[in-house]
């Protein structure tokens, strides 16, 4: 997959502020409507309440977050001071029900952070970051609260609770112990200091990357558009006009703009300039340079896990993941790496031959890779990416998503056009999701499709409200966010095959949210090297005949994509897998090596170079995310020492895809689709991932499926 690009938002970092869908209870020290900032207030309107996105103001964020944190800490303090003996209801359930006003505030905070950032907001974000870290530490270091949790946990070892209660309790207990609940008071104090320092560094890191994305825009004149598709040129003209450069063409410093430019532009010097801008984000030796920040982050992380008795950050991070240890993660990556590099070298050789035959008199460089790969694609498979894009219209792809959801999940999507659901930008669309046969309400799906200033690059999914039995199973509020280049007025949005796959991928996350059947908010969380699996699997439906024959239609004629072209696409399915796998693995291996090495006196630039040299990374390929802008691992901790998880999920994906391919009804086999929803989507984190996959497949996944899927040679040695 396009293994990128996604974040659950700041709310996911707030460990125990429960989902917004819990019924709020009045307590002696809580006066809900009196002097409450607007961003903390209960949501009203249809669908049992929706966010008041039309009332958002940056100036409202700080007081809401501060008061929300204060209220949540007071609620937890009340729980910890109860005289009643600890039990699941008065301790765990009470914790799960706490923090709802703050959840609502963080929903707005997340929108500003990811979708509508500005200088004004970044100043607020920078001020709030250490306060949020301090708030998190106060929760995790609340000794009385932890002792109540521990008491309930100890009791459960003698008298087992129901499965979902036990899982919830174990996840909460584990989170506290992993984050220093058993430390001495002195070590707890230092742990909290480190958390506060890191929060500032993460914020600065993210803002530096965003600054480089906004500051490095290449403006072209009409005579510099050689090779560029008409649709891309028109969209670039619109982007330039939005930036006050009417009559020019803006190549923005984001993947959605960089990637097609490097694929099609005939101007090699401009390709090099655009490439350098993109891959130098956070690495320009200026006020936005991230290398020193990274060194500090690595040292602080290492010191923090040292307090807990771990040798390195990765060992601490992976203890609650499917991989369990850095060694297991490395073994998987190292099993795939040689085949990926070998294939990449073959791809480079093919490209060099094309360049030589064309008399281009050059040696393939990283900024040439996409350009000549496209020429090889045309030559080997008679496949033109731009021709494919003519059949990949965004509006039709949305209908393809809805069709797939209807076939597998029995969902129906209806666009809301009466303005009854507020949105934070005019481009955002909202759809009502219901069960097809019964009409039962499932939730809402928000789509924010286009790139704009202040919106972070990439694509991601998040939830504004999750569903739990404890909270009355209110409608889910799920969101997908993309960065398609907004077309000129009246023009369709045409996307690449890779971007279409990413669209399906992120929708897979939304379906994971919408299909949840869990009792408690904690169970809506995920295991990082597992949660990508479900969304990666959904990508496979893009290339099914039912989707192709109904929704891949020419943007002018509305004719279905010719079978001859479909055959070419399928024949070329493993094309460029050397590049895709190698650039991803380079980042994943770098992540793991950074977090298993001694960070003392680390020179980030030197470490990156030496590591890549030792791996034998071909000079024509660069890491998908170079260290100075590797937001997955340095703008927070969601993917830190965990970027390998996409490959771990890929193993599950390839294996599960083979199950569908072998089923009587193929990818639309009803019996297998029911098992997919029942075992892999609905439980979220209520079931251990390994157990859930075995329930679906009847056995563990096998790496051989991944190797076959990518067209790599399968080792004769049996793998498990």
C-alpha positions in Angstrom: 0.0 0.0 0.0 0.9 3.6 0.0 2.0 3.0 3.5 1.7 6.5 4.9 -0.2 9.0 6.1 -2.5 8.5 8.6 -3.0 9.8 12.4 -5.8 9.3 14.9 -5.3 12.9 16.1 -4.4 14.5 19.4 -7.4 12.9 21.1 -5.8 9.5 20.7 -2.9 10.8 22.9 -5.2 11.4 25.8 -5.1 8.1 27.3 -8.2 7.9 29.3 -10.5 10.7 28.2 -13.5 8.6 27.2 -15.4 8.8 23.9 -18.0 11.5 23.6 -20.8 9.1 23.3 -21.2 8.4 27.0 -24.3 9.7 28.8 -23.1 12.4 31.2 -23.9 12.2 34.8 -24.4 15.1 37.1 -22.1 15.1 40.1 -21.8 17.4 43.1 -18.7 19.2 41.7 -20.0 19.4 38.1 -22.2 22.2 36.8 -22.5 21.4 33.1 -24.0 24.5 31.7 -22.5 27.1 34.0 -19.5 29.1 32.6 -18.6 26.2 30.3 -16.5 27.2 27.2 -18.4 26.5 24.0 -16.0 23.8 22.9 -16.7 21.8 26.0 -20.5 21.9 25.6 -22.6 18.9 24.7 -23.2 18.5 21.0 -26.8 19.1 19.9 -28.6 18.8 16.6 -29.3 15.7 14.6 -27.8 12.2 15.0 -27.8 12.5 18.8 -25.5 15.5 18.6 -22.8 16.6 16.1 -19.7 18.8 16.5 -20.4 22.5 16.2 -17.8 23.0 13.5 -19.5 26.1 12.3 -18.8 27.8 15.6 -15.1 27.0 15.8 -12.7 29.8 16.7 -9.0 29.5 17.5 -9.5 31.9 20.5 -11.8 29.4 22.1 -9.4 26.5 22.1 -7.1 27.3 25.0 -9.7 28.0 27.7 -11.7 24.9 26.6 -8.7 22.6 26.8 -7.5 24.0 30.1 -10.9 23.8 31.7 -11.5 20.4 30.2 -8.3 19.0 31.6 -9.1 20.4 35.0 -12.5 18.9 35.0 -11.3 15.5 33.9 -8.6 15.4 36.6 -11.2 16.4 39.2 -13.4 13.5 38.0 -10.5 11.0 38.3 -9.5 12.4 41.7 -13.1 11.8 42.9 -12.8 8.2 41.7 -9.5 7.7 43.4 -10.8 9.1 46.8 -13.9 6.9 47.0 -14.3 5.1 50.3 -16.0 2.1 48.7 -13.9 -0.9 47.9 -12.6 -0.8 44.3 -14.6 -2.8 41.8 -15.0 -2.8 38.0 -18.1 -0.5 38.1 -16.9 2.2 40.6 -13.4 2.4 39.2 -13.0 1.2 35.6 -16.5 2.1 34.3 -16.2 5.4 36.2 -12.9 6.1 34.4 -14.4 5.2 31.1 -17.3 7.6 31.6 -15.0 10.5 32.7 -13.6 13.3 30.5 -16.4 13.7 27.9 -16.2 17.6 27.7 -12.5 17.4 27.1 -13.0 14.8 24.4 -15.2 17.3 22.6 -12.6 20.1 22.9 -9.9 17.8 21.5 -12.1 17.1 18.5 -11.9 20.8 17.6 -8.3 20.9 18.5 -7.6 18.0 16.2 -9.3 19.8 13.3 -7.2 22.9 13.7 -4.1 20.8 14.1 -4.6 18.7 11.0 -7.1 20.4 8.7 -7.0 24.1 9.5 -3.6 25.0 11.0 -2.5 28.7 11.1 0.1 30.8 12.8 -2.4 31.8 15.4 -3.3 28.2 16.2 0.4 27.1 16.2 1.1 29.6 18.9 -1.8 28.2 21.0 -0.6 24.6 20.2 2.9 25.4 21.4 1.6 26.9 24.6 -0.7 24.0 25.3 1.6 21.1 24.5 3.5 21.0 27.8 0.3 21.5 29.7 -1.3 18.6 27.9 1.8 16.4 28.7 1.5 17.5 32.4 -2.2 16.5 32.4 -1.4 13.1 31.0 1.3 12.6 33.6 -1.0 13.5 36.4 -3.4 10.8 35.2 -0.7 8.1 34.9 1.0 9.1 38.1 -2.2 9.3 40.3 -1.1 6.8 42.9 -4.5 6.4 44.5 -6.1 5.8 41.2 -3.6 3.3 40.2 -3.9 1.4 43.4 -7.7 1.1 42.8 -7.0 -0.2 39.3 -4.5 -2.6 40.6 -6.9 -3.8 43.2 -9.5 -4.6 40.6 -6.9 -6.2 38.4 -5.7 -8.4 41.2 -9.2 -9.4 42.0 -9.8 -10.4 38.3 -6.9 -12.8 38.5 -9.0 -14.8 41.0 -12.5 -14.1 39.8 -12.4 -13.6 36.0 -14.7 -11.0 34.6 -16.5 -11.2 31.3 -14.3 -11.1 28.2 -14.7 -7.5 27.4 -14.5 -6.3 31.0 -11.3 -8.3 31.4 -9.8 -7.0 28.2 -10.6 -3.4 29.2 -9.2 -3.8 32.6 -6.0 -5.4 31.3 -5.4 -2.7 28.7 -5.9 0.1 31.3 -3.7 -1.6 33.9 -1.0 -2.3 31.2 -1.1 1.3 30.0 -0.5 2.6 33.6 2.4 0.2 34.3 4.0 0.9 30.9 4.0 4.6 31.7 5.6 4.5 35.1 2.9 3.8 37.6 5.2 1.6 39.6 8.1 4.1 39.7 9.5 5.8 42.8 8.3 9.3 43.4 11.6 10.7 42.3 11.5 8.8 39.1 7.9 9.7 38.5 8.8 13.3 38.7 11.6 12.9 36.1 9.3 10.8 33.9 6.7 13.7 34.0 9.4 16.2 33.1 10.5 14.2 30.1 6.9 13.9 28.9 6.6 17.7 29.1 9.8 18.2 27.2 8.9 15.7 24.5 5.5 17.3 24.0 7.2 20.6 23.1 9.6 18.8 20.8 6.8 17.0 19.0 4.9 20.2 18.4 8.0 22.0 17.1 8.9 19.1 14.8 5.4 19.0 13.2 5.3 22.8 12.8 8.7 22.8 11.2 7.7 20.3 8.6 4.5 22.2 7.9 6.5 25.4 7.6 8.8 23.8 5.0 5.8 22.5 3.1 4.3 26.0 3.0 7.5 27.9 2.3 9.0 25.8 -0.6 6.6 26.2 -3.5 7.9 26.1 -7.1 6.1 28.4 -9.4 6.2 27.6 -13.1 5.5 29.5 -16.3 3.5 28.1 -19.1 6.7 27.1 -21.0 7.8 24.9 -18.1 4.8 22.5 -18.3 6.4 20.0 -20.6 5.1 16.5 -20.1 2.6 17.5 -17.4 -1.0 16.2 -17.9 -3.6 18.9 -18.6 -5.6 18.1 -15.5 -2.5 18.5 -13.3 -1.5 21.8 -15.0 -5.0 23.2 -14.4 -5.0 22.2 -10.8 -1.5 23.7 -10.4 -2.8 27.0 -11.9 -5.6 27.0 -9.3 -3.2 26.3 -6.5 -1.0 29.3 -7.7 -4.0 31.6 -7.9 -5.0 30.7 -4.4 -1.5 31.8 -3.3 -1.7 35.1 -5.1 0.3 34.0 -8.2 -2.4 34.1 -10.9 -1.0 33.1 -14.3 1.6 30.8 -12.8 1.5 27.1 -11.8 2.3 26.0 -8.3 4.0 22.8 -7.5 3.4 22.6 -3.8 5.8 20.8 -1.4 3.4 17.9 -0.7 3.4 14.3 -2.0 0.2 14.8 -4.0 1.9 17.5 -6.0 5.5 16.2 -6.0 4.7 12.7 -7.1 2.9 13.4 -10.4 5.3 16.2 -11.2 8.3 13.8 -10.9 6.4 11.2 -12.9 5.6 13.4 -16.0 7.8 16.6 -16.1 10.3 16.5 -19.0 12.4 19.2 -17.3 15.1 17.3 -15.4 16.4 20.4 -13.6 12.9 21.2 -12.3 12.4 17.6 -11.3 15.6 17.8 -9.2 14.5 21.1 -7.6 11.0 19.7 -6.7 12.6 16.5 -5.4 15.1 18.4 -3.3 12.4 20.6 -1.8 10.3 17.6 -0.8 13.0 15.4 0.6 14.8 18.2 2.4 11.8 19.2 4.5 13.2 19.7 8.1 16.7 19.4 6.8 17.6 22.9 5.5 19.9 24.0 8.3 17.7 26.9 9.1 15.2 27.8 11.8 12.9 25.0 10.8 15.6 22.3 10.8 14.6 19.2 12.8 17.9 17.3 13.2 18.7 18.7 16.7 15.1 18.2 17.8 15.3 14.5 16.7 18.5 14.0 18.7 16.8 15.4 21.8 13.8 13.3 21.3 15.8 10.1 21.0 17.8 10.9 24.1 14.7 11.7 26.2 12.9 8.6 25.0 15.9 6.5 25.9 16.1 8.1 29.3 12.4 7.6 30.0 12.3 3.9 29.2 15.5 3.5 31.1 13.6 4.6 34.2 11.3 1.6 33.5 14.2 -0.8 33.2 14.2 -1.2 29.4 17.4 -1.4 27.3 16.0 0.7 24.6 12.9 2.5 23.5 11.9 -0.2 20.9 11.8 -2.9 23.5 9.4 -0.8 25.6 7.3 0.2 22.7 6.7 -3.3 21.2 5.8 -5.1 24.3 2.0 -4.6 23.6 2.2 -5.0 19.9 1.8 -8.1 17.8 5.5 -8.3 17.1 6.3 -8.2 20.8 10.1 -7.6 20.4 12.3 -5.5 18.1 14.0 -8.8 17.0 10.7 -10.2 15.6 10.1 -7.0 13.7 13.6 -6.9 12.3 13.4 -10.6 11.3 10.4 -9.8 9.2 11.9 -6.8 7.5 15.2 -8.5 6.9 13.4 -11.4 5.3 11.8 -9.1 2.7 14.7 -6.6 2.3 17.0 -8.6 0.0 14.3 -9.5 -2.5 13.1 -5.9 -2.5 16.5 -4.4 -3.2 17.2 -7.0 -5.9 14.0 -6.1 -7.6 14.8 -2.4 -7.3 18.1 -2.9 -9.0 16.4 -4.7 -11.8 14.0 -1.8 -12.1 16.9 0.7 -12.3 18.6 -1.4 -15.0 15.4 -1.3 -17.0 15.1 2.4 -16.6 18.8 3.0 -17.5 18.2 1.0 -20.8 15.3 3.2 -21.7 17.3 6.4 -20.9 20.2 5.1 -23.0 18.0 4.2 -26.0 16.5 7.6 -25.8 20.0 9.2 -26.0 19.3 11.0 -22.7 23.0 10.7 -21.6 22.4 10.5 -17.9 22.7 8.1 -15.0 19.4 7.5 -13.2 19.1 9.6 -10.1 16.3 9.7 -7.4 14.5 12.5 -9.2 14.5 10.4 -12.4 13.1 7.3 -10.8 9.4 8.0 -11.2 9.9 9.6 -14.7 11.7 6.6 -16.2 9.6 4.1 -14.3 6.6 5.5 -16.1 8.4 5.0 -19.4 9.3 1.4 -18.5 5.7 0.8 -17.6 4.6 2.0 -21.0 7.2 -0.1 -22.8 6.9 -3.3 -20.8 3.1 -3.3 -20.3 2.0 -0.7 -22.8 0.4 0.9 -19.7 0.1 4.7 -19.5 -0.6 6.0 -16.0 -2.3 9.1 -17.4 -4.6 6.9 -19.5 -5.6 5.0 -16.4 -6.3 8.3 -14.5 -8.9 9.2 -17.2 -11.0 6.3 -15.7 -10.3 7.2 -12.1 -12.8 10.0 -11.3 -13.0 10.9 -7.7 -16.8 11.1 -7.7 -17.0 7.6 -9.2 -14.5 6.3 -6.7 -16.7 7.5 -3.9 -19.5 5.4 -5.3 -17.1 2.5 -5.5 -16.4 2.9 -1.8 -20.1 2.9 -1.0 -20.8 -0.1 -3.2 -18.0 -2.1 -1.5 -19.3 -1.1 1.9 -22.8 -2.2 0.9 -21.6 -5.6 -0.4 -19.4 -6.4 2.6 -21.0 -4.5 5.5 -24.6 -4.0 4.3 -24.2 -0.2 4.6 -25.9 2.5 2.6 -24.4 6.0 2.2 -26.6 9.0 1.5 -25.2 12.5 1.1 -26.6 15.2 3.5 -27.3 18.3 1.5 -29.6 20.3 3.7 -26.9 21.9 5.8 -28.2 20.2 9.0 -24.7 18.9 9.9 -22.1 21.7 10.4 -18.7 21.4 8.6 -15.4 23.2 9.2 -14.7 24.0 5.6 -17.0 24.3 2.5 -15.2 21.4 0.8 -16.3 18.9 3.5 -19.0 16.5 2.5 -21.1 14.5 5.0 -23.0 11.3 4.4 -25.5 9.4 6.5 -24.6 5.7 7.0 -27.4 3.2 7.6 -28.0 -0.5 7.3 -29.3 -1.3 3.8 -32.2 -3.7 4.7 -33.3 -2.3 8.1 -32.5 1.4 7.7 -30.9 1.2 11.2 -28.7 4.2 11.9 -24.9 3.5 11.8 -23.3 6.9 11.8 -22.0 9.8 9.7 -19.0 9.8 7.3 -17.2 13.2 6.8 -15.0 13.6 3.8 -12.4 16.4 3.5 -10.9 15.7 0.1 -8.8 18.6 -1.1 -5.3 20.0 -0.3 -5.1 23.6 1.0 -2.8 25.8 3.0 -2.9 24.9 6.7 -3.8 21.2 6.1 -1.2 18.6 6.7 -0.1 16.5 3.7 -1.1 12.9 3.1 -4.3 11.1 3.9 -5.7 9.9 7.2 -8.8 8.8 9.0 -10.2 9.7 12.5 -13.3 9.6 14.5 -15.2 12.4 16.2 -17.3 10.0 18.2 -16.9 6.2 18.6 -19.6 3.7 19.4 -19.8 1.8 22.7 -22.5 -0.1 24.6 -21.6 1.9 27.7 -22.4 5.1 25.9 -25.7 3.9 24.4 -24.3 3.0 21.0 -24.7 6.5 19.6 -24.1 7.0 15.9 -20.4 6.9 14.9 -18.9 10.1 13.5 -16.1 9.0 11.2 -13.9 11.1 9.0 -11.6 10.6 6.0 -9.1 13.3 4.9 -7.3 13.5 1.7 -5.1 15.9 -0.2 -6.3 15.7 -3.8 -5.5 18.7 -5.8 -8.6 20.7 -6.2 -9.5 21.0 -9.9 -10.3 24.1 -11.9 -14.0 25.0 -11.8 -16.1 22.5 -13.8 -13.3 20.0 -14.1 -13.3 16.5 -12.6 -10.8 15.2 -10.1 -8.7 12.5 -11.8 -6.4 10.4 -9.5 -3.7 7.9 -9.9 -4.1 4.2 -9.3 -1.9 4.6 -6.1 -4.1 7.4 -4.9 -7.2 5.4 -5.6 -5.8 2.6 -3.5 -5.1 5.0 -0.7 -8.6 6.3 -0.9 -9.9 2.7 -0.4 -7.3 2.2 2.4 -8.4 5.2 4.4 -12.1 4.3 3.9 -11.1 0.9 5.4 -10.2 2.7 8.6 -13.6 4.5 8.5 -15.4 1.2 8.1 -13.4 -0.2 11.1 -14.8 2.7 13.2 -18.3 2.4 11.8 -18.6 -1.4 12.4 -17.4 -1.3 16.0 -19.3 -3.6 18.4 -17.6 -3.0 21.8 -18.8 -2.3 25.3 -16.2 0.1 26.6 -14.3 3.1 25.1 -10.8 1.6 25.7 -11.7 -1.2 23.4 -12.0 1.2 20.5 -8.3 1.7 20.6 -6.0 -0.5 18.5 -2.8 -2.4 18.3 -0.6 -0.4 15.9 0.8 -3.3 13.8 -2.7 -4.7 13.4 -5.0 -1.7 12.8 -3.4 -1.1 9.4 -4.3 -4.6 8.3 -8.1 -4.1 7.9 -7.6 -0.9 5.8 -4.9 -2.4 3.7 -7.1 -5.4 3.0 -9.9 -3.1 1.7 -7.6 -1.8 -1.0 -8.0 -5.1 -2.7 -11.6 -4.4 -3.7 -10.5 -1.6 -6.0 -9.2 -4.1 -8.5 -12.2 -6.5 -8.4 -14.3 -6.9 -11.5 -17.5 -5.6 -9.9 -15.8 -2.3 -9.0 -13.9 -2.0 -12.3 -16.9 -2.7 -14.5 -19.2 -0.3 -12.7 -17.1 2.6 -11.5 -14.0 3.0 -13.5 -15.5 5.1 -16.2 -14.0 7.7 -18.6 -14.4 11.2 -17.3 -15.6 12.5 -20.7 -17.4 9.6 -22.4 -18.6 7.7 -19.2 -17.5 4.5 -21.0 -16.3 1.7 -18.8 -12.6 1.1 -18.8 -11.7 -1.3 -21.6 -11.0 -4.9 -20.6 -7.7 -4.7 -22.5 -6.6 -1.9 -20.2 -7.8 -3.8 -17.2 -5.7 -6.8 -18.3 -2.7 -4.5 -18.6 -3.3 -3.1 -15.1 -3.5 -6.6 -13.6 -0.5 -7.8 -15.5 1.5 -4.9 -14.2 0.3 -5.4 -10.6 3.7 -6.2 -9.3 5.4 -3.5 -11.4 7.7 -1.1 -9.4 7.3 -3.2 -6.2 11.1 -3.0 -5.8 10.8 0.8 -5.4 7.7 0.7 -3.3 8.9 -1.9 -0.9 12.5 -0.6 -0.6 11.6 3.0 0.1 9.1 1.9 2.8 11.5 -0.6 4.4 14.3 1.9 4.4 12.1 4.1 6.6 10.9 1.2 8.8 14.4 -0.1 9.3 15.7 3.4 10.1 13.0 3.8 12.7 13.9 0.5 14.4 17.6 1.2 14.3 17.2 4.7 15.7 15.2 3.3 18.6 17.5 0.4 19.4 20.8 2.3 19.2 22.5 4.4 21.9 21.4 8.0 21.2 24.2 9.6 23.2 26.1 12.0 21.0 24.1 11.0 17.9 24.6 12.9 14.7 21.3 12.4 13.0 22.5 13.1 9.5 25.5 10.9 9.9 23.4 8.1 11.5 21.0 8.2 8.6 23.8 8.0 6.0 25.7 5.2 7.7 22.6 3.2 8.3 21.4 3.4 4.7 24.9 2.6 3.4 25.1 -0.5 5.6 21.8 -1.6 4.4 22.9 -1.2 0.8 20.0 1.1 -0.2 20.3 1.7 -4.0 21.5 5.3 -4.6 18.5 5.9 -6.9 16.0 5.4 -4.0 15.5 7.5 -0.9 13.6 6.6 2.3 9.9 7.2 1.9 10.1 9.5 4.9 13.6 10.8 5.5 14.5 11.2 9.2 14.2 15.0 9.4 10.5 14.9 8.3 9.5 11.5 9.6 6.3 12.7 11.3 5.1 9.2 11.9 7.7 8.7 14.6 8.8 12.2 15.6 5.6 14.3 15.7 4.3 12.0 18.4 4.6 8.4 19.4 1.9 6.6 17.6 4.2 4.9 15.1 7.6 5.4 16.8 9.5 2.1 16.7 6.4 0.9 15.0 6.5 2.0 11.3 7.4 -1.7 10.5 3.7 -2.3 11.4 2.6 -1.6 7.9 4.6 -4.6 6.7 3.4 -6.7 9.5 -0.1 -5.8 8.5 0.8 -6.5 4.8 1.6 -10.1 5.7 -1.9 -10.4 7.2 -3.4 -8.6 4.2 -1.8 -10.8 1.6 -2.8 -13.9 3.5 -6.4 -12.8 4.0 -6.6 -11.7 0.3 -5.7 -15.2 -0.7 -8.5 -16.5 1.5 -11.0 -14.3 -0.5 -9.4 -15.3 -3.8 -9.9 -18.9 -3.0 -13.5 -18.6 -1.7 -16.4 -19.8 -3.8 -17.7 -16.3 -4.2 -14.3 -14.6 -4.5 -14.0 -11.2 -2.9 -17.8 -11.0 -2.6 -18.2 -14.3 -0.9 -21.0 -13.7 1.7 -19.9 -16.3 4.2 -16.3 -15.0 4.3 -17.5 -11.3 4.3 -19.6 -12.1 7.4 -16.5 -13.5 9.0 -14.5 -10.5 8.0 -16.9 -8.2 9.7 -17.4 -10.4 12.8 -13.8 -11.3 13.6 -11.7 -8.6 12.0 -13.7 -5.3 12.1 -16.4 -5.3 14.7 -14.2 -6.4 17.7 -11.8 -3.5 17.4 -9.4 -4.2 20.4 -11.9 -6.3 22.4 -10.1 -9.5 21.2 -6.3 -10.1 21.0 -5.3 -9.5 17.4 -3.6 -12.8 16.9 -6.6 -14.7 18.2 -9.0 -12.6 16.1 -7.0 -13.4 12.9 -6.9 -17.1 13.7 -10.7 -17.0 14.2 -11.0 -15.6 10.7 -8.5 -17.6 8.9 -8.3 -20.8 10.9 -4.5 -20.5 11.2 -1.7 -17.9 11.5 -0.7 -15.8 8.5 2.2 -16.8 6.4 4.9 -14.5 4.9 4.9 -16.5 1.7 1.6 -14.9 0.7 3.3 -11.5 0.9 6.2 -12.6 -1.2 3.8 -14.0 -3.9 1.7 -10.9 -3.7 4.7 -8.7 -4.6 6.1 -11.0 -7.2 9.2 -11.8 -5.1 10.7 -15.3 -5.0 9.4 -17.4 -2.1 11.9 -19.1 0.1 11.9 -22.9 0.0 12.4 -22.8 3.7 8.9 -23.0 5.3 8.0 -19.9 7.2 5.4 -19.4 9.9 
